[in-house]
Amino acid sequence: MSVNIASTTPSEMVCEEARSLLSNGMYCEVRDMDVCTDGRRLILRGCVRTFYFKQLAQELLRNFARANRLRIENMMTVLEQPSA
């Protein structure tokens, strides 16, 4: 079954490009994040071990979001365990 590229919506293209930026980066912690858009926001979802990685994913997409006139909404969950 072939995929008709012409049927890909602009929103899907934006999401795929954002996912590609994360997945091709050197930080494996953020490679599998879910990225979607509603046309105004670039929404990040997923789980990471620390707040650092949550911020890192957002920073990696900052210029991309700005170029596409999207606001980043970072809904990622931090699984960090408090220090004892």
Secondary structure, DSSP 8 states (H G I E B T S, - for coil): ----GGG--HHHHHHHHHHHHHHTSS-GGGTT-EEEE-SSEEEEE-EESSHHHHHHHHHHHHHHHHHTT-EEEE--EE------
